[in-house]
Amino acid sequence: MESKVKLFGHPIHPMLIVLPLGLLSAAVVFDVVGLIVDDDVFSSVAFWNIAAGVVGGLVAAVFGAWDWWHIPRDTRARRIGLLHGAGNVVVVVLFTLSWLLRVGQAGYEPSVPAYVLSFGGLALALVTGWLGGELVDRLGVGVDEGANVNAPSSLSGLPSDAGTASSRGTGPVTGRR
């Protein structure tokens, strides 16, 4: 099932999730380093990473929801997509709450509950990331219908099966010799 919202021939949602996931993961790393070295600079970086990661996650969610809405009903992909999306909403809520607990603290120093929320958010993000991978790699959600190992560039304007043996009627291209 091909993604419904694309930029230069590629689905937007997977492009957008990389930055927020990286920022939120890095926030946890900075929190751990801050605990070890006892320096407020790391807490401040984690605070701003969370802020940007939450905003980026919300933007990515819009495109993910649009793609989910177009998955056929009563399919495993629709159910997995719902778990993926709902889980990511919880991830954003957990990090938002962690961020709110840091507001007004000297050096944005996190409390124990703020740590627990962000660490829990990252753990859940690992699960929802796996679910996203299941959607794409196993269930083919967001994958161009004609994708193959010899497909032309998405910038060429040609259909993905143009120029392959299957498009000339000589059988499928398997990539094997």
N, C-alpha and C positions, 0 to 999 in steps of 0.2 A: 504494500500500500504506500503510495507516494505521498510525501508531505504536501500539504496544501499551501504553505507559505514558504516561498523560496527567495533567495538573493543570489544572483549570478548562477542559478541552477542548483543551488544547495539549500537544504532545509535550514531555516533560521534557528529553530530551537536548539539543536545540538551545538551550533556556533556560539550561542549566548550562554550556555550553562558552564562553559569552561572557566570563565573569569570568576563568577560568584563562588563556584566550588573551590577554586584555587584560593580566593580571598578568605573564605570561611575556614578552610583547612589551615591556611597560613596563620590565621588568628589563633587557632588552638596551639600551633607550634610556638608562636610568640608568647602565649600564655605560659606554656611549659618552660620556655627559656627564661621568661620573667620570674617564674618561681625559683628557678635554679640560681640565677645571678642576682636576684632581688634588685632589679632596676626598673623604674617606672616607664622608661622609654619603651620597653617591650609591651607593657600594658596599654600605652597610648597607641602603639602601632596596631595591636590586636583590636582595640576599640574602633579605630577607623577602618580596619579591614572588615570588621563585622558590619559597620554601617554601609560600606560600599557593596559588600557581598549580599546583604539583604535587599538592597535596591536592585542590584543586578539579578538576583534570584526572582524577584517579583516581575521584572521585565521578561525574563526567560519563561516564566510561568504563563504569561499571556499567550505566547506562541505555542507552548506545549499544550495548553488547554484547547487552542484552536485545532491543532492536529488531533488531539484525543477525540474531540467532538466529531471528527470525520471517520473515526475507526468504526467499522460495522458493528452494530449492536449484537449482543449474544455471542461474542467471540472471546477467546482467551485473551487476545490482545487488548480488548476493551477493559477486561477485569484487571489485567496486569497494569495497564495504563492508569486506571483509577487508583490502584495501590501506589504506583510510582508518583502520581501527581499529589494525592492526599498526603503521602509520606513527606514529600518535599514541602508542602505547606506547613507541616509540623516542624520540619527542619528550620524553615524561615521563622516560625513563631518562637522556637527554642532560642535561636540566636538573637532574635529581637528582644526577648525577655532578658537574656544575658547582657545585651547592650544597655537596656534600660536600667539594669541594676548597677551599671558602671557610671551612668550619667551622674555628675555632681561629686563623684569620688575624686580625691586627690590623685592626680596622675592616671585617672580612669582605672584605678586599682580594682580588680574584680574580687568579689566576695566568694565564699565557698559555693553558694547557690549559683552564682554567675559562671564559675568554672564547671559545675555539674551540668548546667544547661548547655553550654557550648560543647563540652565533651560529648554529651548525649546527642546533641545536634549533629556532630561529626559522625558518630557511630551510626545514627539513622541515615545520614547521607550516603554512607557506604552501602547500606541495604538498598536505598532508593536508586543509587547509581547502578547497582547490579540489575535492578528491575528495568532501568532504562536500557541497559545493554541487552537484556533479554528481549525487550521490545524490538530493538533494531537488528541484532545479530541472529536471534532465533525466530522471531515472528515477522521480520521484514517490514516493520513499521517505519515509514520515512525513507524507504529505499526506492530509488528509481526503478520502475517496472522493467526496464530494459537493461539494467545494470549488468555488466559482464567485464571480464578482464581486458577486453579490447575496445571498450566503449570510448568514443571520442570525448574530448574535453567538453564540459558543460558550457563553456564559453563559445564553442564552435557553432551553436545553434542547431546542430544535427541531433536527431533522436539518438538515444544511447545505444540502440542496436544497429545504427548505420555503419555499413562497411564490414560487418561481421558475417561469417558464413551463414548464420541463422537468418540474417536479413536478406541474403541472396537465395535462400531456399535450398541450401546444400547441407543442412543439418546444424545441430547445435555446436557452439564453440565451447569446448570443455577446458581449454588451456593445457591439455595433456598431449603428449606426442605418442 
